Amino acid sequence: MTRAGESYWLDVWRQFKVHKGALASAAFLTGVIVAVAAGPWLWPVDPQFIDVRARNAGMSLEHPLGTDQLGRDTLARVIAGGRTSLAVGVTAMAIALVLGTLVGVLAGYLRRIDGALMRLTDLFLALPLLPLLLVAILLFRDMLRSAFGPEAGIFILIVAVIGITSWMQTARVVRGEVMTIREREFVLAARSIGTSRRRIITRHILPNVMSPVLVSATLGIANAIITESALSFLGLGFPSDFPTWGRLLYDGVDYLQRYPERAMAPGLAISLTVLAVNYLGDGLRDALDPRIRTR
């Protein structure tokens, strides 16, 4: 990497450290990712193991968060559910970023199709998201389950539907950045020497819109986790024996008065993770904004 590149990312890091909430959120998210990834080694209890004799047990050293109505360890299920919820968030975010960046770059650089792409974006923004998700799941759930299995089929369906219905904000942000960058001197110089549009977009436009894309990525993960949790809470997500944070919250509501830890554990996991992701996005936005960084 060049000295200029090193200086840029060093300035970004210095500005990011100023945002204490974002720094704490990054540490918290790192801990969550390590915990859910290394869960089988940190807490070697099978989340699907049924022990009828220990059902509805309270918090103890053997079961720190108690057990459910079938005797399954709640802590192990929260860890396993975190892997699924984070995988859904990251995968759906990747789909939304690819679609949003593609539409935004094409709309911002190619004026002939700008109007059509923006009207398409407005159309998707006008659609009611949750009813659309419910209809899509009811229509394609059984077909994908039979083709890929109950867990994999629902995973593909949920991430695809969330990703396809979450790209619009990224597209509008990227379009605005591209419309500014396409009038910059280095783009005009590349155009004057006959550089192809594809090369201008890949070499000059895309690298300069990565800052808003990174911020959109953090917010997209949070939105995807909340959406998946909402679907699972409504009973339309993963199967009942496949843990996700939303599904655990749904299962724990019926026992909220007698065993509040069942609902509090996944609820806190969702709330704190989404809050940390949002704080991280705020910190990245401030760090990547040259107007703030040069103060």
Backbone hydrogen bonds in HBPLUS format (Angstrom, degrees):
<---DONOR---> <-ACCEPTOR-->    atom                        ^
c    i                          cat <-CA-CA->   ^        H-A-AA   ^      H-
h    n   atom  resd res      DA  || num        DHA   H-A  angle D-A-AA Bond
n    s   type  num  typ     dist DA aas  dist angle  dist       angle   num
A0006-GLU N   A0002-THR O   2.93 MM   4  6.26 156.6  1.98 149.0 155.8     1
A0007-SER N   A0003-ARG O   2.81 MM   4  6.04 161.3  1.84 152.7 157.8     2
A0008-TYR N   A0004-ALA O   2.94 MM   4  6.14 153.0  2.02 144.7 152.1     3
A0009-TRP N   A0005-GLY O   3.09 MM   4  6.34 171.9  2.10 155.0 155.2     4
A0010-LEU N   A0006-GLU O   2.89 MM   4  6.01 144.5  2.02 145.1 155.9     5
A0011-ASP N   A0007-SER O   2.94 MM   4  6.12 153.9  2.01 145.5 151.7     6
A0012-VAL N   A0008-TYR O   2.95 MM   4  6.27 152.3  2.03 146.1 154.7     7
A0013-TRP N   A0009-TRP O   2.96 MM   4  6.11 157.6  2.01 140.1 145.5     8
A0014-ARG N   A0010-LEU O   2.96 MM   4  6.19 157.0  2.01 146.4 152.7     9
A0015-GLN N   A0011-ASP O   2.99 MM   4  6.22 160.1  2.03 149.3 154.1    10
A0016-PHE N   A0012-VAL O   2.86 MM   4  6.04 151.6  1.94 147.2 156.1    11
A0017-LYS N   A0013-TRP O   2.97 MM   4  6.17 150.8  2.06 148.3 154.6    12
A0018-VAL N   A0015-GLN O   3.20 MM   3  5.32 138.9  2.37  98.2 109.3    13
A0019-HIS N   A0016-PHE O   3.16 MM   3  5.57 137.4  2.35 107.7 117.4    14
A0023-LEU N   A0019-HIS O   3.03 MM   4  6.33 155.9  2.09 152.4 159.9    15
A0024-ALA N   A0020-LYS O   2.90 MM   4  6.11 163.8  1.93 151.5 155.3    16
A0025-SER N   A0021-GLY O   2.87 MM   4  6.00 150.9  1.96 141.4 150.4    17
A0026-ALA N   A0022-ALA O   2.86 MM   4  6.06 151.5  1.95 145.0 151.9    18
A0027-ALA N   A0023-LEU O   3.14 MM   4  6.43 156.3  2.19 144.7 150.5    19
A0028-PHE N   A0024-ALA O   2.88 MM   4  6.14 157.3  1.93 147.5 154.4    20
A0029-LEU N   A0025-SER O   2.83 MM   4  6.02 166.7  1.84 153.9 157.0    21
A0030-THR N   A0026-ALA O   2.96 MM   4  6.08 152.0  2.04 141.3 149.3    22
A0031-GLY N   A0027-ALA O   3.00 MM   4  6.28 155.3  2.06 145.8 152.1    23
A0032-VAL N   A0028-PHE O   2.90 MM   4  6.26 152.8  1.97 149.5 157.6    24
A0033-ILE N   A0029-LEU O   2.89 MM   4  6.07 165.0  1.91 152.0 155.5    25
A0034-VAL N   A0030-THR O   2.95 MM   4  6.14 163.4  1.98 149.9 154.7    26
A0035-ALA N   A0031-GLY O   2.85 MM   4  5.97 157.2  1.91 144.7 151.7    27
A0036-VAL N   A0032-VAL O   2.92 MM   4  6.15 167.1  1.94 156.3 158.4    28
A0037-ALA N   A0033-ILE O   2.90 MM   4  5.90 151.2  1.98 144.4 153.2    29
A0038-ALA N   A0034-VAL O   2.81 MM   4  5.74 161.9  1.84 147.7 153.1    30
A0041-TRP N   A0038-ALA O   3.07 MM   3  5.52 138.6  2.24 112.4 123.7    31
A0042-LEU N   A0038-ALA O   2.87 MM   4  6.05 156.9  1.92 156.8 164.3    32
A0043-TRP N   A0039-GLY O   2.77 MM   4  5.64 169.0  1.79 158.5 160.7    33
A0045-VAL N   A0043-TRP O   2.69 MM   2  5.72 140.0  1.84 112.1  98.7    34
A0049-PHE N   A0046-ASP O   3.12 MM   3  5.28 163.7  2.15 109.1 114.2    35
A0054-ALA N   A0051-ASP O   2.96 MM   3  5.53 148.6  2.06 114.6 123.6    36
A0055-ARG N   A0052-VAL O   3.32 MM   3  5.24 165.9  2.35 108.7 108.4    37
A0056-ASN N   A0068-ASP O   2.87 MM  12  5.12 166.3  1.89 133.8 135.3    38
A0067-THR N   A0057-ALA O   3.13 MM  10  5.22 150.9  2.22 137.9 136.8    39
A0060-SER N   A0063-HIS O   2.87 MM   3  5.01 157.9  1.92 120.6 126.1    40
A0066-GLY N   A0063-HIS O   2.94 MM   3  4.83 164.7  1.96 109.8 114.3    41
A0074-THR N   A0066-GLY O   3.03 MM   8  5.78 173.5  2.04 148.6 148.2    42
A0068-ASP N   A0072-ARG O   3.06 MM   4  5.51 146.1  2.18 139.7 149.4    43
A0071-GLY N   A0068-ASP O   3.05 MM   3  5.19 164.1  2.07 109.8 114.8    44
A0077-ARG N   A0073-ASP O   3.17 MM   4  6.39 149.3  2.27 141.1 149.8    45
A0078-VAL N   A0074-THR O   2.82 MM   4  6.09 148.3  1.92 150.6 159.6    46
A0079-ILE N   A0075-LEU O   3.01 MM   4  6.27 159.5  2.05 151.7 156.6    47
A0080-ALA N   A0076-ALA O   2.97 MM   4  6.17 162.6  2.00 144.3 149.4    48
A0081-GLY N   A0077-ARG O   2.74 MM   4  5.80 153.9  1.81 141.2 149.4    49
A0082-GLY N   A0078-VAL O   2.92 MM   4  6.08 141.2  2.07 139.3 149.1    50
A0083-ARG N   A0079-ILE O   3.32 MM   4  6.72 147.0  2.43 144.0 151.1    51
A0084-THR N   A0080-ALA O   3.38 MM   4  6.79 157.3  2.44 146.7 151.6    52
A0085-SER N   A0081-GLY O   2.90 MM   4  6.13 170.9  1.91 156.3 158.9    53
A0086-LEU N   A0082-GLY O   2.92 MM   4  5.88 167.1  1.93 148.5 152.5    54
A0087-ALA N   A0083-ARG O   2.99 MM   4  5.97 150.7  2.08 137.6 146.3    55
A0088-VAL N   A0084-THR O   2.89 MM   4  6.12 156.3  1.95 151.3 157.5    56
A0089-GLY N   A0085-SER O   2.96 MM   4  6.20 160.0  2.00 146.0 151.6    57
A0090-VAL N   A0086-LEU O   2.92 MM   4  6.09 168.8  1.94 153.9 156.0    58
A0091-THR N   A0087-ALA O   3.00 MM   4  5.99 165.8  2.02 146.8 151.4    59
A0092-ALA N   A0088-VAL O   2.93 MM   4  5.87 165.8  1.95 149.7 154.5    60
A0093-MET N   A0089-GLY O   2.98 MM   4  5.92 152.4  2.05 138.7 147.2    61
A0094-ALA N   A0090-VAL O   2.95 MM   4  6.16 151.3  2.03 143.9 151.3    62
A0095-ILE N   A0091-THR O   3.11 MM   4  6.44 158.4  2.16 150.7 155.4    63
A0096-ALA N   A0092-ALA O   2.98 MM   4  6.22 164.6  2.01 151.4 155.6    64
A0097-LEU N   A0093-MET O   2.85 MM   4  6.01 155.8  1.91 151.2 157.9    65
A0098-VAL N   A0094-ALA O   3.03 MM   4  6.18 161.8  2.06 148.4 152.8    66
A0099-LEU N   A0095-ILE O   3.09 MM   4  6.29 172.8  2.09 154.5 156.3    67
A0100-GLY N   A0096-ALA O   2.81 MM   4  5.81 163.6  1.83 147.5 153.3    68
A0101-THR N   A0097-LEU O   2.80 MM   4  5.71 162.5  1.83 145.0 150.6    69
A0102-LEU N   A0098-VAL O   3.03 MM   4  6.05 159.9  2.07 143.4 149.5    70
A0103-VAL N   A0099-LEU O   2.97 MM   4  6.15 171.7  1.98 154.4 156.6    71
A0104-GLY N   A0100-GLY O   2.86 MM   4  5.87 160.5  1.89 145.5 152.1    72
A0105-VAL N   A0101-THR O   2.89 MM   4  5.92 163.2  1.92 149.1 153.2    73
A0106-LEU N   A0102-LEU O   3.07 MM   4  6.17 168.6  2.09 149.9 153.6    74
A0107-ALA N   A0103-VAL O   2.90 MM   4  5.93 161.7  1.93 149.2 155.0    75
A0108-GLY N   A0104-GLY O   2.91 MM   4  5.90 153.1  1.99 141.4 149.1    76
A0109-TYR N   A0105-VAL O   2.96 MM   4  5.97 149.7  2.06 147.4 154.2    77
A0110-LEU N   A0106-LEU O   2.93 MM   4  5.52 157.0  1.98 139.6 147.2    78
A0113-ILE N   A0110-LEU O   3.35 MM   3  6.02 143.0  2.49 113.9 121.0    79
A0114-ASP N   A0111-ARG O   3.33 MM   3  4.93 155.2  2.39  93.2 100.4    80
A0117-LEU N   A0113-ILE O   3.04 MM   4  6.15 168.5  2.05 154.8 158.1    81
A0118-MET N   A0114-ASP O   2.94 MM   4  6.07 159.0  1.98 154.5 160.5    82
A0119-ARG N   A0115-GLY O   2.96 MM   4  6.13 151.6  2.04 146.4 154.0    83
A0120-LEU N   A0116-ALA O   2.99 MM   4  6.23 149.5  2.09 143.1 151.8    84
A0121-THR N   A0117-LEU O   2.91 MM   4  6.19 149.8  2.00 140.8 149.5    85
A0122-ASP N   A0118-MET O   2.85 MM   4  6.11 157.2  1.90 145.6 151.6    86
A0123-LEU N   A0119-ARG O   2.90 MM   4  6.10 147.2  2.01 140.6 149.7    87
A0124-PHE N   A0120-LEU O   3.07 MM   4  6.41 157.7  2.12 149.4 153.7    88
A0125-LEU N   A0121-THR O   2.93 MM   4  6.19 152.3  2.01 147.9 156.5    89
A0126-ALA N   A0122-ASP O   2.98 MM   4  6.15 137.9  2.16 140.8 151.1    90
A0126-ALA N   A0123-LEU O   3.21 MM   3  5.18 128.3  2.50  92.7 105.8    91
A0127-LEU N   A0124-PHE O   3.26 MM   3  5.28 147.2  2.37  97.7 106.9    92
A0132-LEU N   A0128-PRO O   3.21 MM   4  6.22 153.5  2.28 145.1 153.0    93
A0133-LEU N   A0129-LEU O   2.90 MM   4  6.19 155.6  1.96 156.2 163.6    94
A0134-LEU N   A0130-LEU O   2.95 MM   4  6.20 161.0  1.98 155.6 160.7    95
A0135-VAL N   A0131-PRO O   2.95 MM   4  6.16 160.6  1.99 149.3 154.0    96
A0136-ALA N   A0132-LEU O   2.99 MM   4  6.17 165.7  2.01 150.4 154.4    97
A0137-ILE N   A0133-LEU O   2.97 MM   4  6.14 160.5  2.00 151.0 156.1    98
A0138-LEU N   A0134-LEU O   3.01 MM   4  6.17 162.3  2.04 148.7 153.7    99
A0139-LEU N   A0135-VAL O   2.96 MM   4  6.12 146.5  2.07 147.3 156.5   100
A0140-PHE N   A0136-ALA O   3.02 MM   4  6.10 163.1  2.05 152.2 155.5   101
A0141-ARG N   A0137-ILE O   2.90 MM   4  5.17 136.4  2.09 143.0 147.2   102
A0144-LEU N   A0140-PHE O   3.10 MM   4  6.19 167.6  2.11 155.5 158.0   103
A0145-ARG N   A0141-ARG O   2.93 MM   4  6.05 152.6  2.01 150.8 159.5   104
A0146-SER N   A0142-ASP O   3.05 MM   4  6.19 160.0  2.10 146.7 150.7   105
A0147-ALA N   A0143-MET O   3.14 MM   4  6.31 138.7  2.32 135.7 147.0   106
A0148-PHE N   A0144-LEU O   2.86 MM   4  5.84 167.6  1.87 153.4 155.5   107
A0149-GLY N   A0145-ARG O   2.80 MM   4  4.66 137.3  1.98 129.6 136.3   108
A0153-GLY N   A0149-GLY O   2.92 MM   4  5.44 149.5  2.02 136.6 146.2   109
A0155-PHE N   A0151-GLU O   2.95 MM   4  6.15 156.8  2.00 150.0 157.4   110
A0156-ILE N   A0152-ALA O   2.94 MM   4  6.13 167.3  1.96 152.8 155.2   111
A0157-LEU N   A0153-GLY O   3.02 MM   4  6.18 160.9  2.06 144.9 150.7   112
A0158-ILE N   A0154-ILE O   2.85 MM   4  5.96 168.1  1.86 154.0 156.9   113
A0159-VAL N   A0155-PHE O   3.04 MM   4  6.14 174.8  2.04 156.2 157.8   114
A0160-ALA N   A0156-ILE O   3.02 MM   4  5.93 153.7  2.09 141.8 149.8   115
A0161-VAL N   A0157-LEU O   2.94 MM   4  6.03 165.2  1.97 149.2 153.5   116
A0162-ILE N   A0158-ILE O   2.92 MM   4  6.01 169.1  1.93 154.0 157.6   117
A0163-GLY N   A0159-VAL O   2.88 MM   4  5.80 158.7  1.93 139.1 146.2   118
A0164-ILE N   A0160-ALA O   2.90 MM   4  5.96 159.8  1.94 147.8 153.3   119
A0165-THR N   A0161-VAL O   3.12 MM   4  6.17 138.6  2.30 140.2 150.0   120
A0166-SER N   A0163-GLY O   3.39 MM   3  5.26 169.0  2.41 104.0 105.3   121
A0171-ALA N   A0167-TRP O   3.06 MM   4  6.27 156.9  2.11 152.2 159.2   122
A0172-ARG N   A0168-MET O   3.09 MM   4  6.37 157.5  2.14 152.6 157.1   123
A0173-VAL N   A0169-GLN O   3.07 MM   4  6.30 161.2  2.11 151.1 156.2   124
A0174-VAL N   A0170-THR O   2.91 MM   4  6.02 169.7  1.92 156.2 159.4   125
A0175-ARG N   A0171-ALA O   2.91 MM   4  5.96 155.9  1.97 143.5 150.8   126
A0176-GLY N   A0172-ARG O   3.18 MM   4  6.35 160.7  2.22 142.9 146.8   127
A0177-GLU N   A0173-VAL O   3.17 MM   4  6.50 155.8  2.23 147.5 153.9   128
A0178-VAL N   A0174-VAL O   2.88 MM   4  6.09 162.4  1.91 156.7 161.5   129
A0179-MET N   A0175-ARG O   2.96 MM   4  6.15 159.4  2.00 153.5 158.6   130
A0180-THR N   A0177-GLU O   3.17 MM   3  5.27 131.1  2.42  96.4 109.3   131
A0181-ILE N   A0177-GLU O   2.92 MM   4  6.20 162.1  1.95 152.5 157.9   132
A0182-ARG N   A0178-VAL O   2.87 MM   4  5.88 158.5  1.92 155.8 159.3   133
A0183-GLU N   A0180-THR O   3.38 MM   3  5.89 158.0  2.43 109.1 115.1   134
A0184-ARG N   A0181-ILE O   2.95 MM   3  5.22 166.6  1.97 116.5 119.7   135
A0188-LEU N   A0184-ARG O   3.07 MM   4  6.35 163.5  2.09 155.4 160.6   136
A0189-ALA N   A0185-GLU O   2.81 MM   4  5.99 153.2  1.88 150.4 158.3   137
A0190-ALA N   A0186-PHE O   3.07 MM   4  6.16 154.6  2.14 133.8 140.4   138
A0191-ARG N   A0187-VAL O   2.91 MM   4  6.14 152.4  1.98 146.9 154.8   139
A0192-SER N   A0188-LEU O   2.92 MM   4  6.08 145.7  2.04 141.3 150.6   140
A0193-ILE N   A0189-ALA O   3.30 MM   4  6.56 137.3  2.50 144.0 152.6   141
A0195-THR N   A0190-ALA O   3.10 MM   5  5.52 155.3  2.17 165.0 160.0   142
A0194-GLY N   A0191-ARG O   3.19 MM   3  5.32 161.0  2.23 107.4 110.7   143
A0200-ILE N   A0196-SER O   2.97 MM   4  6.27 157.2  2.03 151.1 158.0   144
A0201-ILE N   A0197-ARG O   2.90 MM   4  6.10 161.0  1.94 153.5 158.2   145
A0202-THR N   A0198-ARG O   3.00 MM   4  6.17 164.9  2.02 148.1 152.3   146
A0203-ARG N   A0199-ARG O   2.81 MM   4  5.67 158.0  1.86 147.4 153.5   147
A0204-HIS N   A0200-ILE O   2.91 MM   4  5.22 149.5  2.00 130.9 139.2   148
A0205-ILE N   A0200-ILE O   3.00 MM   5  6.39 147.5  2.11 150.2 157.7   149
A0206-LEU N   A0201-ILE O   2.86 MM   5  5.94 171.4  1.86 167.7 166.9   150
A0208-ASN N   A0205-ILE O   3.06 MM   3  5.49 133.3  2.29 109.8 122.3   151
A0209-VAL N   A0206-LEU O   3.13 MM   3  5.33 162.3  2.16 110.5 116.1   152
A0213-VAL N   A0209-VAL O   3.39 MM   4  6.50 149.6  2.49 139.9 148.4   153
A0214-LEU N   A0210-MET O   2.85 MM   4  6.02 151.8  1.93 150.5 156.0   154
A0215-VAL N   A0211-SER O   3.23 MM   4  6.57 158.6  2.28 151.3 156.6   155
A0216-SER N   A0212-PRO O   2.93 MM   4  6.09 158.2  1.98 144.0 150.3   156
A0217-ALA N   A0213-VAL O   2.86 MM   4  6.08 138.4  2.04 140.5 152.3   157
A0218-THR N   A0214-LEU O   3.28 MM   4  6.65 154.1  2.35 147.7 151.3   158
A0219-LEU N   A0215-VAL O   3.26 MM   4  6.59 168.8  2.27 153.2 155.7   159
A0220-GLY N   A0216-SER O   2.76 MM   4  5.83 146.6  1.87 142.9 153.2   160
A0221-ILE N   A0217-ALA O   3.04 MM   4  6.29 149.4  2.14 147.9 154.0   161
A0222-ALA N   A0218-THR O   3.32 MM   4  6.66 163.2  2.35 148.2 151.5   162
A0223-ASN N   A0219-LEU O   3.01 MM   4  6.28 164.6  2.03 151.9 155.8   163
A0224-ALA N   A0220-GLY O   2.94 MM   4  6.05 156.2  1.99 145.5 152.2   164
A0225-ILE N   A0221-ILE O   2.98 MM   4  6.21 158.7  2.03 152.7 157.9   165
A0226-ILE N   A0222-ALA O   3.06 MM   4  6.30 163.5  2.08 152.0 156.3   166
A0227-THR N   A0223-ASN O   2.90 MM   4  6.08 160.5  1.94 148.0 153.8   167
A0228-GLU N   A0224-ALA O   2.91 MM   4  6.07 167.1  1.93 151.2 154.6   168
A0229-SER N   A0225-ILE O   2.94 MM   4  6.06 156.5  2.00 144.7 151.9   169
A0230-ALA N   A0226-ILE O   2.88 MM   4  6.09 152.7  1.95 147.6 155.2   170
A0231-LEU N   A0227-THR O   2.97 MM   4  6.26 159.7  2.01 151.8 156.7   171
A0232-SER N   A0228-GLU O   2.90 MM   4  6.12 163.2  1.93 151.3 156.1   172
A0233-PHE N   A0229-SER O   2.78 MM   4  5.90 151.1  1.86 144.4 153.3   173
A0234-LEU N   A0230-ALA O   3.00 MM   4  6.23 139.4  2.17 140.6 150.7   174
A0234-LEU N   A0231-LEU O   3.19 MM   3  5.13 125.8  2.50  91.6 105.2   175
A0236-LEU N   A0231-LEU O   2.93 MM   5  5.33 158.0  1.98 160.3 153.1   176
A0235-GLY N   A0232-SER O   2.94 MM   3  4.94 154.4  2.01 101.6 109.4   177
A0242-PHE N   A0239-PRO O   3.02 MM   3  5.35 164.1  2.05 115.2 119.4   178
A0248-LEU N   A0244-THR O   2.87 MM   4  6.07 162.1  1.90 159.1 163.5   179
A0249-LEU N   A0245-TRP O   3.00 MM   4  6.17 152.5  2.08 143.4 150.9   180
A0250-TYR N   A0246-GLY O   2.96 MM   4  6.19 153.0  2.04 143.3 150.8   181
A0251-ASP N   A0247-ARG O   2.88 MM   4  6.16 157.1  1.93 149.4 155.4   182
A0252-GLY N   A0248-LEU O   2.92 MM   4  6.02 141.2  2.07 140.2 150.6   183
A0255-TYR N   A0252-GLY O   3.18 MM   3  5.39 143.6  2.32 102.7 112.9   184
A0256-LEU N   A0253-VAL O   3.21 MM   3  5.00 160.6  2.25 112.0 109.7   185
A0259-TYR N   A0255-TYR O   2.72 MM   4  5.44 159.4  1.76 155.5 162.9   186
A0262-ARG N   A0259-TYR O   3.18 MM   3  6.01 157.7  2.23 122.5 127.3   187
A0263-ALA N   A0260-PRO O   3.22 MM   3  5.70 129.5  2.49 109.3 119.6   188
A0264-MET N   A0260-PRO O   2.93 MM   4  6.05 158.8  1.97 154.7 161.5   189
A0265-ALA N   A0261-GLU O   3.07 MM   4  5.73 162.9  2.10 137.3 140.0   190
A0267-GLY N   A0263-ALA O   3.07 MM   4  5.95 149.7  2.17 141.5 150.9   191
A0268-LEU N   A0264-MET O   2.79 MM   4  5.78 162.8  1.82 149.1 153.0   192
A0269-ALA N   A0265-ALA O   3.03 MM   4  6.21 154.2  2.10 144.9 152.7   193
A0270-ILE N   A0266-PRO O   2.94 MM   4  6.15 160.3  1.98 149.8 153.4   194
A0271-SER N   A0267-GLY O   2.96 MM   4  6.14 172.7  1.97 152.4 154.8   195
A0272-LEU N   A0268-LEU O   2.83 MM   4  5.77 169.6  1.84 151.1 154.6   196
A0273-THR N   A0269-ALA O   3.08 MM   4  5.92 154.8  2.15 137.2 144.8   197
A0274-VAL N   A0270-ILE O   2.98 MM   4  6.06 168.2  2.00 153.2 156.8   198
A0275-LEU N   A0271-SER O   2.89 MM   4  6.00 160.0  1.93 148.4 154.9   199
A0276-ALA N   A0272-LEU O   2.89 MM   4  5.97 157.5  1.94 142.9 149.2   200
A0277-VAL N   A0273-THR O   2.93 MM   4  6.14 156.0  1.99 147.5 154.2   201
A0278-ASN N   A0274-VAL O   2.97 MM   4  6.20 156.5  2.03 148.3 154.3   202
A0279-TYR N   A0275-LEU O   2.97 MM   4  6.23 159.2  2.01 150.0 155.6   203
A0280-LEU N   A0276-ALA O   2.86 MM   4  6.05 155.0  1.93 146.0 153.6   204
A0281-GLY N   A0277-VAL O   2.90 MM   4  6.17 150.1  1.99 143.8 151.8   205
A0282-ASP N   A0278-ASN O   2.97 MM   4  6.31 151.6  2.05 146.0 153.5   206
A0283-GLY N   A0279-TYR O   2.95 MM   4  6.26 159.4  2.00 151.2 156.3   207
A0284-LEU N   A0280-LEU O   2.93 MM   4  6.18 158.7  1.98 150.0 155.7   208
A0285-ARG N   A0281-GLY O   2.90 MM   4  6.04 156.4  1.95 146.5 153.3   209
A0286-ASP N   A0282-ASP O   3.04 MM   4  6.30 162.4  2.08 150.7 154.4   210
A0287-ALA N   A0283-GLY O   2.91 MM   4  6.05 158.3  1.96 147.0 153.8   211
A0288-LEU N   A0284-LEU O   2.87 MM   4  5.88 151.9  1.95 148.6 154.8   212
A0292-ILE N   A0289-ASP O   3.13 MM   3  5.57 133.1  2.36 109.3 120.3   213
A0293-ARG N   A0289-ASP O   2.98 MM   4  6.15 165.7  2.00 157.2 162.0   214
A0294-THR N   A0290-PRO O   3.14 MM   4  5.94 147.8  2.25 140.1 144.2   215
A0295-ARG N   A0292-ILE O   3.25 MM   3  5.57 165.3  2.27 110.5 114.5   216
